[in-house]
Amino acid sequence: MFSALLDTCVLVPSRARDVLLEVASTGAYRPLWSAEILTELDRTLRLLLGKRGVSQEETDAYLTRLFRQMETAFPDALVTDWESLAETVQLPDPDDRHVIAAARAGRADVIVTDNLADFPPAALPAPLARQSLDDFLLDTLHLHPGLVIIAVRTVAGRTGRSGPPMAARDIAAYLQAHSTPAFGERLLAELG
C-alpha cells in the first residue's frame, strides 16, 4: 500500500487533518508519523489553543482524545527506530532531519508537508518524494475519487457534534479557502 509520512504542519489545521486521516481510513493510503512529529503536534496545538483562550483542562482533554483516536484508527502508523538514520540526513534545517529519517524507517513513498523548501528534492533518498498537502490530496482524489468523497462526507457528518453542521460542499469550500485551494476546487466539482 502507498505510504505517506505526514509532517507536523499538515496535521495542525483540524479540518484538513480530519479529511487527511479520514481518507487514510478508507484505505486510499497508509499514514505514518513518528513520536517526534506527535510531540511537535502536541506543542503546536497547545500553543494555538492557548492563544484562542482554551483552558489547559480542555486542551489536555482534546489532545488526549485526538492522540488516542489517531493511535486506535492507525495502530501501525507510528514509525520507530528512525533515530540512527537522522544523523545521515543533510538538510538546510537540521531540526527537520527526523522527518526524512522516519520516512526512510517507515518505508514511506512520500513526505506530505507544506514546508517544501525544508526538504529539497536533492536531499531526499530515492525513491522518496515530497508533496504539499494540496497536491497530495489532489492526487489522492484523482486516484480514488469515491473514497475521498466518502471520507469528506464522513467528516461533514461529524461536524454537527462540535459546532454547526456542515455539508461535504461546505468542507470542500472551507479547504479551498484555507489550506488546499486546488483540492478544494476539484472536490467541489466532483461533489457537483
Secondary structure, 3 states (H helix, E strand, C coil): CCEEEECHHHHCCHHHHHHHHHHHHCCCCEEEEEHHHHHHHHHHHHHHHHHCCCCHHHHHHHHHHHHHHHHHHCCCCEECCCHHHHCCCCCCCHHHHHHHHHHHHCCCCEEECCCHHHCCHHHCCCCCEEECHHHHHHHHHHHCHHHHHHHHHHHHHHHCCCCCCCCHHHHHHHHHHHCCHHHHHHHHHHHC
